[in-house]
Amino acid sequence: MTSTTAIVAAIPPPRGETRLMLARLGRHRSAMIGLALVVLFVAVAILAPLISPYDPIATSWSAIRVAPSAAHWMGTDEIGRDEMARVIFGTRASLLAGVVSVLLAAAIGVPTGLLAGFAGGWIDALLSRLVDAMLAIPFLVLAIALAAVLGPNLRNAMIAIGITTAPIFMRVARGSTLDVMTHDYIEAARAVGNPAWRIAVRHVLPNIFPPILVQATLSIATSIIAEASLSFLGL
């Protein structure tokens, strides 16, 4: 045990991939511009009641389909509602749909992918075939079907989009787990007697976080578009 401990101590710990990712982000000008835009949209969503010039649901029969002007920067719709106010408050619904759907998808897909990649064997085969079956169905078609079954409202739409997006996170988490499992520090953790759950939570999960974060940012945009599509269809 003493020799094993000495070997483990001699192995340098893995450099934090999350720290490297943040360092690269800070040096990337386009990424920082994108981050500033995201922060701007989040601020608009949070401060909507303070910056909106009108009530987004207030109608005015004297201002139906008014062209953009100083009073209505984006004009009004067919029942006199201010379009700019509706866009500002609509930011809340869009961001909420995107973020909540992705959080739900990650909550389902990441543990499932971690389990499949870590356990292997028949568990991996079963979960992988289930994910393959879900991915065989077009994303939007499956979301429409789930939203129609659950009922037409924003909460059910977010649930439908989250379930539909979960297989993607499962695939990313599984692939990243299989890659991390080949590293020496995983073998070292096993050698000193760490239980499987501790290796998965303390050593594997933190090191698969960067690709999951990248997938989450991409999925938020996809989820917002899917939410808009479901809204257009009345779901």
C-alpha positions in Angstrom: 0.0 0.0 0.0 2.9 2.3 0.8 4.4 1.9 -2.7 1.1 2.4 -4.3 0.5 5.6 -2.4 4.0 6.8 -3.4 3.2 6.2 -7.1 -0.1 8.0 -6.8 1.5 11.0 -5.1 4.1 11.1 -7.9 1.4 11.5 -10.6 0.7 15.2 -11.2 -3.0 16.1 -10.8 -4.8 17.0 -14.0 -4.9 20.6 -14.8 -8.4 22.1 -14.4 -10.0 22.1 -17.8 -12.7 24.6 -16.6 -9.9 27.0 -15.7 -8.3 26.6 -19.1 -11.6 27.2 -20.8 -12.2 30.4 -18.9 -8.7 31.6 -19.7 -9.2 31.0 -23.4 -12.6 32.7 -23.3 -11.1 35.9 -21.8 -8.5 36.1 -24.7 -11.1 35.6 -27.4 -12.6 38.9 -28.5 -15.5 37.5 -30.4 -16.5 35.3 -27.4 -16.4 38.4 -25.1 -18.6 40.3 -27.5 -21.0 37.4 -27.5 -21.0 37.2 -23.7 -21.7 41.0 -23.5 -24.7 40.5 -25.8 -26.0 37.6 -23.6 -25.6 39.7 -20.5 -27.5 42.5 -22.3 -30.5 40.3 -23.1 -30.5 38.9 -19.6 -30.6 42.4 -18.2 -33.4 43.4 -20.5 -35.4 40.3 -19.4 -34.9 41.1 -15.7 -35.5 44.8 -16.0 -38.4 44.6 -18.4 -41.0 46.4 -16.2 -38.6 49.3 -15.8 -37.5 49.8 -19.4 -40.6 48.9 -21.2 -42.4 52.1 -22.5 -45.9 50.5 -22.4 -47.8 47.6 -20.9 -47.3 44.7 -23.4 -50.9 43.6 -23.3 -52.5 47.0 -23.2 -54.6 47.7 -26.3 -55.4 51.0 -28.0 -58.0 51.1 -30.7 -56.7 54.5 -31.8 -53.3 53.2 -32.4 -53.9 50.1 -34.6 -51.0 49.1 -36.9 -49.2 52.4 -36.3 -45.9 52.7 -38.2 -42.7 53.1 -36.1 -42.5 56.6 -34.6 -41.2 58.5 -31.6 -44.1 57.3 -29.6 -43.9 53.6 -30.8 -40.4 52.8 -31.8 -41.4 49.5 -33.4 -45.0 50.4 -34.2 -48.1 48.6 -33.0 -49.9 45.4 -33.9 -53.4 44.7 -35.2 -55.1 45.5 -31.8 -52.9 48.5 -30.8 -50.3 46.8 -28.6 -46.8 48.3 -28.6 -44.5 46.0 -30.4 -41.3 47.1 -28.6 -42.9 46.4 -25.2 -44.0 43.0 -26.4 -40.4 42.2 -27.6 -38.9 43.4 -24.3 -41.3 41.2 -22.3 -41.0 38.4 -24.8 -37.3 38.2 -23.9 -38.3 36.8 -20.6 -40.4 33.9 -22.1 -37.7 33.1 -24.6 -34.8 33.0 -22.2 -36.9 31.1 -19.6 -37.9 28.5 -22.2 -34.3 28.1 -23.3 -32.6 28.0 -19.9 -35.2 25.8 -18.1 -35.4 23.4 -21.1 -31.6 23.0 -21.1 -31.4 22.6 -17.4 -34.0 19.8 -17.5 -32.2 18.1 -20.4 -28.9 18.3 -18.6 -30.5 16.9 -15.4 -31.7 13.9 -17.3 -29.0 13.4 -19.9 -25.8 14.1 -17.9 -26.4 11.5 -15.1 -27.6 9.0 -17.6 -24.5 9.5 -19.9 -22.2 9.4 -16.9 -23.8 6.1 -15.8 -23.6 4.6 -19.3 -19.9 5.5 -19.8 -18.8 4.6 -16.3 -20.7 1.3 -15.9 -20.3 0.0 -19.4 -21.6 -3.4 -20.3 -25.3 -4.1 -20.8 -26.2 -0.8 -19.0 -24.3 1.2 -21.6 -25.8 -0.9 -24.4 -29.4 -0.5 -23.2 -29.1 3.3 -22.6 -27.3 3.9 -25.9 -30.0 2.0 -27.9 -32.7 4.0 -26.1 -30.9 7.3 -27.0 -30.5 6.1 -30.6 -34.2 5.4 -30.8 -35.0 9.0 -29.6 -32.5 10.6 -31.9 -33.9 8.7 -34.9 -37.0 10.9 -34.5 -36.6 14.5 -35.8 -36.2 16.9 -32.9 -39.1 19.2 -33.6 -41.5 16.4 -34.5 -40.8 14.7 -31.1 -41.2 18.1 -29.3 -44.5 18.7 -31.1 -45.8 15.3 -30.2 -44.8 15.6 -26.5 -46.2 19.2 -26.2 -49.5 18.1 -27.8 -49.8 15.2 -25.3 -48.9 17.4 -22.3 -51.1 20.3 -23.3 -50.6 23.8 -24.8 -48.8 26.0 -22.3 -45.2 27.3 -21.7 -44.4 24.9 -18.8 -45.4 21.8 -20.9 -43.5 23.2 -23.9 -40.4 23.5 -21.8 -40.8 19.9 -20.5 -41.3 18.6 -24.0 -38.2 20.5 -25.3 -36.1 19.3 -22.3 -37.0 15.7 -22.8 -36.3 15.9 -26.5 -32.9 17.6 -25.9 -31.8 15.1 -23.2 -30.4 12.4 -25.6 -27.9 14.9 -26.9 -26.6 15.6 -23.4 -26.5 11.9 -22.8 -24.3 11.3 -25.8 -21.9 14.1 -24.9 -21.6 13.0 -21.3 -21.1 9.4 -22.3 -18.4 10.2 -24.8 -16.6 12.5 -22.4 -16.8 10.0 -19.6 -15.3 7.3 -21.8 -12.4 9.7 -22.7 -11.8 10.7 -19.0 -11.8 7.0 -17.9 -8.6 6.4 -19.9 -6.6 8.9 -17.9 -4.0 7.9 -15.3 -5.6 9.7 -12.4 -8.7 7.6 -12.7 -6.5 4.4 -12.3 -4.7 6.1 -9.4 -8.0 6.9 -7.7 -9.0 3.2 -8.0 -5.6 2.1 -6.8 -6.0 3.9 -3.5 -9.4 2.3 -2.9 -11.9 5.0 -3.9 -15.4 3.6 -4.4 -17.0 3.8 -7.8 -19.5 6.6 -6.9 -16.7 8.8 -5.5 -14.6 8.4 -8.7 -17.6 9.2 -10.8 -18.6 12.3 -8.8 -15.2 13.7 -7.7 -13.0 12.8 -10.7 -15.1 12.2 -13.8 -17.9 14.6 -13.5 -15.8 17.8 -13.0 -13.7 16.9 -16.0 -16.6 16.4 -18.4 -18.2 19.7 -17.5 -16.6 21.9 -20.2 -18.0 20.0 -23.2 -21.4 19.8 -21.4 -21.3 23.6 -20.9 -20.5 24.1 -24.6 -23.5 21.8 -25.6 -25.7 23.7 -23.2 -25.0 27.1 -24.8 -25.8 25.6 -28.2 -28.9 23.9 -27.0 -30.3 27.1 -25.4 -30.5 28.7 -28.9 -32.1 25.6 -30.3 -34.6 25.4 -27.5 -35.6 29.1 -28.0 -36.2 28.4 -31.7 -38.2 25.2 -30.8 -40.3 27.2 -28.3 -41.1 29.8 -30.9 -42.1 27.0 -33.3 -44.4 25.4 -30.8 -45.9 28.8 -30.0 -46.5 29.4 -33.7 -48.4 26.1 -33.8 -50.5 27.0 -30.8 -48.7 24.5 -28.5 
